[in-house]
Every structure is written in C-alpha cells, then in structure tokens.
C-alpha cells in the first residue's frame, strides 16, 4: 500500500462525517465512506480529536475519495513503514 504521510508527531487529527481534519484544515477527498465498492461496511476512526504521538503517522491519499487509508484504520507507527518511495520523474 502506497500512501502519503499527511500528519505526524504533534498534529491534531479528527475524522468527522465531513472528512479528516489535520490541525483544523479539512483534507481533500477525505470524507469517510460507509462501505467499500461491493457493499462491505468500512471501519472508521472515532470523531474525537487526537494528537499524534512521537512515532505516529497518518497515511492517506490526497487524490482519491475511495482509497483505503488512515481514516479507516487509524494512525500507524514509523516502525510499520517498510520503505519510502522517491519519484524518479516529476512532470
């Protein structure tokens, strides 16, 4: 799974029915879906505000409303990251 790190240590995150906010800013394409493409219910982080700890990361996409990411499974730790992708071509 490839995702962007959109929040890290000290950032305040909240998942609401309208989408995910990081430090009060609503992220694009972040409104949680109730179910996946075949109708299975999706989990969701709680609506409570949460400040990310020392090694926690919020992984999400900023280009797709249907991505399976941290709005469903929550923050991960840095130890769970397997590798970092570096773009070769940027246009």
Sine and cosine of phi, psi and omega as CSV:
sin_phi,cos_phi,sin_psi,cos_psi,sin_omega,cos_omega
0.00,0.00,0.79,-0.61,0.04,-1.00
-0.94,-0.34,0.84,-0.55,0.00,-1.00
-0.64,-0.77,0.35,-0.94,0.10,-1.00
-1.00,0.01,0.51,-0.86,0.14,-0.99
-1.00,0.09,0.92,-0.39,-0.04,-1.00
-0.95,-0.31,-0.10,1.00,0.11,-0.99
-0.38,-0.93,0.51,-0.86,-0.01,-1.00
-0.54,-0.84,-0.21,-0.98,-0.08,-1.00
-0.60,0.80,0.83,-0.56,0.08,-1.00
1.00,0.03,-0.24,0.97,0.02,-1.00
-0.97,0.24,0.62,-0.79,0.04,-1.00
-0.99,-0.13,0.81,-0.59,-0.10,-1.00
-0.87,-0.49,0.60,-0.80,0.11,-0.99
-0.59,-0.81,0.70,-0.71,0.08,-1.00
-0.95,-0.32,0.90,-0.43,-0.01,-1.00
-0.89,-0.46,0.15,-0.99,0.08,-1.00
-0.87,0.49,-0.34,0.94,0.00,-1.00
-1.00,0.04,-0.31,0.95,0.00,-1.00
0.59,-0.81,-0.11,-0.99,-0.04,-1.00
-0.99,-0.10,0.73,-0.68,0.12,-0.99
-0.92,-0.38,0.61,-0.79,0.11,-0.99
-0.83,-0.55,0.88,-0.47,-0.05,-1.00
0.80,0.61,0.61,0.79,0.07,-1.00
1.00,0.05,-0.16,0.99,-0.02,-1.00
-0.99,-0.11,0.80,-0.60,0.02,-1.00
-0.96,0.29,0.79,-0.61,0.01,-1.00
-0.99,0.14,0.63,-0.77,0.04,-1.00
-0.91,0.42,0.52,-0.85,0.05,-1.00
0.85,0.52,0.50,0.86,-0.13,-0.99
-0.94,-0.34,0.07,1.00,0.02,-1.00
-0.91,0.42,0.84,-0.54,-0.03,-1.00
-0.91,0.41,0.64,-0.77,0.07,-1.00
-1.00,-0.05,0.56,-0.83,0.01,-1.00
-0.96,0.29,-0.45,0.89,-0.07,-1.00
-0.53,-0.85,0.34,-0.94,0.05,-1.00
-0.99,0.16,-0.11,-0.99,-0.08,-1.00
-0.89,0.46,-0.34,0.94,0.02,-1.00
-0.94,-0.33,0.21,0.98,0.11,-0.99
1.00,-0.06,0.06,1.00,0.03,-1.00
-0.97,0.25,0.72,-0.70,0.01,-1.00
-0.90,0.44,0.62,-0.78,0.01,-1.00
-0.98,-0.22,0.60,-0.80,0.09,-1.00
-0.95,0.32,0.18,-0.98,0.02,-1.00
-0.45,-0.90,0.60,-0.80,0.11,-0.99
-0.89,0.45,0.39,-0.92,-0.01,-1.00
-0.94,0.34,0.33,-0.94,0.00,-1.00
-0.96,0.29,-0.17,0.99,-0.04,-1.00
-0.92,0.38,0.52,-0.85,0.09,-1.00
-0.96,0.29,0.62,-0.78,-0.08,-1.00
-0.65,-0.76,0.76,-0.64,0.07,-1.00
-0.99,-0.12,0.83,-0.56,-0.05,-1.00
-0.92,0.39,0.66,-0.75,-0.01,-1.00
-0.99,0.15,-0.07,-1.00,-0.10,-0.99
-0.75,0.66,-0.72,0.69,-0.09,-1.00
-0.91,-0.42,0.28,0.96,-0.05,-1.00
-1.00,-0.02,0.55,-0.84,0.01,-1.00
-0.73,-0.69,0.59,-0.80,0.12,-0.99
-0.97,-0.23,0.90,-0.43,-0.04,-1.00
-0.97,-0.26,0.82,-0.57,0.01,-1.00
-0.48,-0.88,0.17,-0.99,0.16,-0.99
-0.99,-0.15,0.39,-0.92,0.11,-0.99
-0.88,-0.48,0.39,0.92,-0.04,-1.00
-0.65,-0.76,0.09,1.00,-0.02,-1.00
-0.53,-0.85,0.75,-0.66,0.02,-1.00
-0.98,0.18,-0.19,0.98,-0.09,-1.00
-0.94,-0.34,0.19,0.98,-0.01,-1.00
-0.94,0.35,0.59,-0.81,0.11,-0.99
-1.00,-0.03,0.94,-0.34,-0.13,-0.99
-0.55,-0.84,-0.32,-0.95,-0.13,-0.99
-0.88,0.47,-0.32,0.95,0.05,-1.00
-0.91,0.41,-0.31,0.95,0.03,-1.00
-0.97,-0.25,-0.68,0.73,-0.09,-1.00
-0.97,-0.25,-0.03,1.00,0.06,-1.00
0.99,0.11,-0.09,-1.00,-0.01,-1.00
-0.95,0.32,0.43,-0.90,0.10,-1.00
-0.88,-0.48,0.17,-0.99,0.07,-1.00
-0.99,-0.14,0.37,-0.93,0.02,-1.00
-0.84,0.54,-0.53,0.85,-0.01,-1.00
-0.90,0.43,-0.38,0.93,0.00,-1.00
-0.99,0.14,-0.20,0.98,0.02,-1.00
-0.97,0.22,0.83,-0.56,-0.04,-1.00
-1.00,0.06,-0.59,0.81,0.01,-1.00
-0.31,-0.95,0.22,-0.98,0.04,-1.00
-0.90,-0.44,0.74,-0.68,-0.03,-1.00
-0.99,-0.10,0.75,-0.66,0.04,-1.00
-0.92,-0.38,0.82,-0.57,0.00,-1.00
-0.89,0.45,0.64,-0.77,0.06,-1.00
-1.00,-0.05,-0.71,0.71,0.04,-1.00
-0.87,-0.49,0.71,-0.70,0.08,-1.00
-0.79,-0.62,0.80,-0.59,0.01,-1.00
-0.71,-0.71,0.00,0.00,0.00,0.00
